[in-house]
Amino acid sequence: MTTIMPTDKNLRNAITWIEEHRREQPDIRQLMAQAATRFNLTPMEELALAKFYREEASAQ
């Protein structure tokens, strides 16, 4: 399965940060909230981040 990476730099950085911290913090929803604050994501970027992790967030 191919993963499409977003083109926005803040969003890419947030996803990279989340992936780096997943072992320490298994709750993807909490990581998404922290990343949104850390990288000052816009509401549209937060929606894109949620869409990117939708399957995992709904499974937890």
NUPADREN-48287 format. One record per residue: x, y, z of N, C-alpha, C, O in turn; residue number from 1; residue in three letters. Coordinates in steps of 0.05 Angstrom, whole numbers. Example, Ala and Ser with C-alpha at 12.3 -4.5 7.8 and 13.67 -1.06 7.14 Angstrom:
BEGIN
[[264,-114,156],[246,-90,156],[264,-66,156],[285,-66,169],1,"Ala"],
[[257,-45,142],[273,-21,143],[258,1,157],[268,23,161],2,"Ser"],
***
This chain:
BEGIN
[[17,-24,0],[0,0,0],[18,25,0],[36,27,16],1,"Met"],
[[12,43,-17],[27,68,-20],[15,89,-2],[-9,93,-1],2,"Thr"],
[[33,103,13],[24,125,30],[30,151,16],[53,156,7],3,"Thr"],
[[10,168,13],[14,194,1],[21,214,23],[6,218,42],4,"Ile"],
[[45,227,21],[53,246,40],[43,274,33],[43,282,10],5,"Met"],
[[33,288,53],[23,315,48],[46,334,39],[69,329,46],6,"Pro"],
[[39,354,24],[59,372,14],[65,396,33],[86,408,30],7,"Thr"],
[[48,402,52],[53,424,70],[75,417,90],[75,396,102],8,"Asp"],
[[94,435,93],[117,430,110],[110,426,139],[120,407,151],9,"Lys"],
[[92,442,150],[84,438,178],[71,411,182],[76,398,202],10,"Asn"],
[[54,403,164],[41,378,166],[60,355,163],[58,335,178],11,"Leu"],
[[79,357,145],[99,336,142],[116,334,167],[122,312,177],12,"Arg"],
[[123,357,179],[139,357,203],[123,344,226],[134,330,243],13,"Asn"],
[[97,350,228],[80,339,249],[79,309,246],[81,294,266],14,"Ala"],
[[75,299,222],[74,270,218],[100,257,225],[101,235,237],15,"Ile"],
[[122,269,217],[149,258,224],[152,257,254],[162,237,265],16,"Thr"],
[[144,279,268],[147,280,297],[129,258,310],[138,245,329],17,"Trp"],
[[105,255,300],[87,234,311],[99,207,308],[100,191,327],18,"Ile"],
[[110,201,284],[122,175,280],[146,170,298],[151,147,306],19,"Glu"],
[[161,191,304],[184,188,321],[176,183,350],[192,171,366],20,"Glu"],
[[152,191,358],[143,188,386],[123,167,391],[112,164,414],21,"His"],
[[116,151,372],[95,131,374],[101,109,394],[83,98,407],22,"Arg"],
[[126,102,397],[133,81,416],[130,90,445],[122,75,462],23,"Arg"],
[[137,115,449],[135,127,476],[106,132,484],[98,130,507],24,"Glu"],
[[89,139,464],[62,147,469],[44,133,448],[41,142,426],25,"Gln"],
[[32,111,456],[16,96,436],[-11,109,429],[-23,100,409],26,"Pro"],
[[-21,128,444],[-46,141,438],[-43,161,416],[-33,183,420],27,"Asp"],
[[-51,154,392],[-47,171,368],[-62,197,370],[-53,217,360],28,"Ile"],
[[-85,197,383],[-101,221,386],[-86,242,403],[-87,266,396],29,"Arg"],
[[-74,233,424],[-58,251,441],[-34,262,426],[-28,286,428],30,"Gln"],
[[-21,245,411],[2,254,395],[-7,275,374],[8,294,369],31,"Leu"],
[[-30,270,362],[-40,289,342],[-45,316,354],[-39,337,342],32,"Met"],
[[-56,317,378],[-61,342,392],[-35,356,399],[-33,380,396],33,"Ala"],
[[-16,341,408],[10,353,415],[24,364,390],[35,385,391],34,"Gln"],
[[23,349,368],[35,357,344],[22,382,333],[35,400,322],35,"Ala"],
[[-4,384,335],[-19,408,325],[-10,433,340],[-6,454,327],36,"Ala"],
[[-5,430,366],[4,453,381],[34,459,375],[41,482,371],37,"Thr"],
[[50,438,375],[79,441,371],[85,454,344],[103,470,343],38,"Arg"],
[[71,446,323],[77,456,296],[57,478,287],[57,485,264],39,"Phe"],
[[41,487,306],[23,510,300],[6,504,275],[6,521,256],40,"Asn"],
[[-7,481,274],[-22,474,251],[-48,490,249],[-60,497,269],41,"Leu"],
[[-55,497,224],[-80,510,220],[-103,490,223],[-98,466,223],42,"Thr"],
[[-128,500,225],[-150,481,227],[-151,462,203],[-158,438,206],43,"Pro"],
[[-145,472,179],[-145,454,155],[-123,433,157],[-127,410,149],44,"Met"],
[[-100,441,167],[-78,422,171],[-85,401,192],[-78,378,189],45,"Glu"],
[[-99,410,213],[-107,390,233],[-127,370,222],[-126,346,228],46,"Glu"],
[[-145,379,204],[-163,361,191],[-148,341,173],[-155,318,172],47,"Leu"],
[[-128,351,159],[-112,334,142],[-97,314,158],[-94,290,150],48,"Ala"],
[[-87,322,181],[-72,304,199],[-92,282,209],[-85,259,211],49,"Leu"],
[[-115,291,217],[-135,271,226],[-143,251,204],[-146,228,210],50,"Ala"],
[[-145,261,180],[-152,244,158],[-129,224,153],[-133,201,147],51,"Lys"],
[[-104,233,155],[-81,217,151],[-80,194,170],[-72,171,163],52,"Phe"],
[[-88,199,195],[-87,178,217],[-115,168,224],[-118,154,244],53,"Tyr"],
[[-135,173,207],[-163,165,213],[-166,136,221],[-179,131,241],54,"Arg"],
[[-155,118,206],[-159,90,212],[-148,82,240],[-161,68,255],55,"Glu"],
[[-124,92,246],[-112,85,271],[-126,98,295],[-129,85,316],56,"Glu"],
[[-135,123,292],[-148,137,313],[-175,123,320],[-183,122,343],57,"Ala"],
[[-189,114,300],[-214,102,304],[-212,73,316],[-230,63,328],58,"Ser"],
[[-189,61,312],[-184,34,322],[-178,34,352],[-180,14,365],59,"Ala"],
[[-169,57,363],[-161,58,391],[-184,65,409],[-181,66,433],60,"Gln"],
***
